[in-house]
Amino acid sequence: MIKPVELVIFDCDGVLVDSERIAARVQVTLGAELGWPLTEDEVVDRFIGRSHAAIHEQIAARLGPDTAAIWSEKFEQLHREAVDAELAPVDGLPEALDALTLPTCVASSGSHDKMRHTLGRTGLYERFAGRIYSSTEVSRGKPAPDLFLHAARQMGVDPEACAVVEDSRPGVHAARAAGMRAFGYAGGLTPAERLEGPDTVVFHDMRRLPDLIAERQPTTPHQVLPA
């Protein structure tokens, strides 16, 4: 029988804080300035959900390491300024957290400094303090499962008893690779069809998350497997 969910692992950008729109806009601006014109859709496909190191590698391969370094520095500055000016929690996220009764943690491709900034600006940091994990702590970022497996170990929960809330294709792939149930939030930039796959529930309203998780607990009658 499928194990009951004991831990909900949240991605940060685009799941807790509505920062992916900001990041995509900044990446498009920098691409036009530094020699790699990108559409928002291309940014979503190439960058969203990936670690800073993985994004840097792509830019360096395309434009060289010097330009990649300039890009990274400018991104940090412009992203921070925009976050300070306009960042908010994802719509419905506070209500979802209030309704969840399960333990939670954060596992993000972003650095700890970035998460302290974004979660702090939106009043969410204290909800997760001490239970925040970054791809900088593992050797491989998403779509590899390493970060989610690391978070589960740190929280003392079996991967099969974890549910992951993600908004990117690399994120849901990482959750599935970790043997966890994935909940793909399609209320942001990534189209729903890019999140679909086995053991994945795609949804558009974050307020529905607690009910969706409850519906998929094995104690729910329609989830009980035959002996």
N, C-alpha and C positions, 0 to 999 in steps of 0.2 A: 504494500500500500504506500502511496505517496506520503511523505512526511508532512506534518502540519508546518505552516510557516511560523518560524520563531523569531525571525529578524528581517526587517525591511531595510535594504541598502539603497540610499538615494545617491544618484549622481548630483552634482552641484549646478553647473551652468546649464540653464534651460530647463531644469527640473525644480530646483529650489529658488533660484534667482533668474530673472528674465534677462540674462546677459548675452545669450547667443545672438540676439538681434544686434546688439551693440558690437560684439566681436566681429560679426560678419560685415557690418557696415565699415568698420575700421580696416578690415582686411581688404575689402574692395578698394577703399581709398588708397591704401598703401600700395596695392598692386598697380594701380593706375600711375602712381607717382614713381615707383621704382622699377617698372619695366615688365611687370607680369599682369596684364589686364585680366581680371577675373570677374565673373558675374556672381551674384549672391548664391545661385544654385551651385556653381563650381566651388565656392568657398565651403558650402555645406557638405558637398561630396568629398572634398579633399581634406578639410581642416577640422570641421565640427566633430567633437568627441575625441579628438586625438591630443596627445601630450604636446607640450611646448617643444620638446626635443624632436618629436616626429614631424611637427610642422616646420621646424627650423631645417631639418634634413631635406624636406621637399624644396624649400626655398633655395637652400644652398646648391642643390643639384641643378636647379633651374637658372639661378642668377649668380652663383658663386658665394663663397663664405663671407666675403666682406659685405656684400649687399644684404645677405641674410642677417648679419649682425646688426646692420643699420635698421633693417625691417623690424627685428625683435625689439630693439631699443625704442623705436618710434611707436610700435604697437603697445608696449607697456605704458608709455606716457599717455597716448591718446585714449587707450582703454580705461586707464585709471581716471582720467578727467571726465570721460563720459559716464562711468559708473558713479562718480561723485555727484554728477549733475542729474542723473535720470534713473538709476537702477531701482527696481522694485521687486518684491517677491513674485514668483509665478502666480498668475491668477488662480485663486482657489487653494493655493498651497497652505496658508495658515489654517484654513478650515479643515483640510485633510489631516494635517498634523494633530490638530485638536481632537479629531475623531479616532485616530489610530490608537489602539491600546497595546500594540506590539513594540518591542524594543526597536530602535532605529540607529543608523549610523550614516556617514557620508563617505563615498569613495569616488574621487574625482581625478580627472586627468590634470587638473590645475594644481599649482603649488600651494603649500600651506599659507604662504604670504598672500597669495591671490584670494584664497578662500577666507582668510581672516578679514580681508578688505571687503569682499562682496557680501559675505554673510553678516559681517559687522554692520555694513551700511544699511542692510535691510532688517536688522534686529533679529536675525536667525542664529547668530553664532552661539549664543548661550544655550539654545535648544540642543546643540550637538557637541558642545565643548567636551573634549576628551574622547570623542568617538568620530574623529575626522581623519581620513586616510587619503594619501596622495600618491599618484603614479611615481613620484620621486622616490618612494620607498621600495619600489620593485624594479626588477630588471627590464620587464617588458610592459609597455602600456597597452591600452585597449587597441585593437580587438582581442589581444591575448587575455586569458582569464586571470592573470597573476594578481591584479589589484583586488578583484572581488574575493579571490581565495584568501588573500592576505587579510582583508577586512573581516571575513568570516572567522579566520583563526584568531585574530585579535579579540573578537567578540565572543569566542568560545562556542560557535554555532556551526553545525554540520552544513556544508554547502547545499545539500539537498533540502535543508530547512530554511533556505534564504529566498527572499523575493527581491529583485532588483528593479528599481524605477529609473528608466533611461529615456533619453530623447534623441539619441543618435544611433546610426547604424553600427559603428564600431562598438558602442556601448551594449546594444542588445546582443551582438555577436559574442562579446566578452562574457555576458551573463550566461548565455546558452553554453559556451565553452566551459564555463565553471560548473555546469550542472545545476544551475539555479533557474527558478522561474522568473521570466522577464515580463515587465509591464512597460510597454512602449508608449510614452506620452507624445501624442501627435498634435498637440496644441501649439507647438512652436514652429521652427523652420523646417524640420525634416518631414517630408511627406509620409503619410501613414504606410504606404506600400513599401517604403524602405525599412520600416521597422518590423514588418510582418515576418513570421517564421514559427518553427515548432516551439512549444512551451512559452509562447509569447502572447500576451493580451495587449492589443492596441486600443488606446482610449484618447479622448480629446478634452475631457473636463477633469482637472485634478481633484475636484470635490468628490468624484466617483471612486477614487482609489481605495479608500477603506472598504467599501462595499465589494469592489471587484476582488480584493484580496480575500475577504471573508467568503465570497461565493466559491472560491477555489480551494478552500481548506478541505481536506479529505473527509472531515466530519459532516460536510454538507451532503445530503442524500445522493444527489446526482453525481457526486465525485467518488463514492464508495465503489471500489472495484470488486467484481465477483470473486469468490473464494476459489 
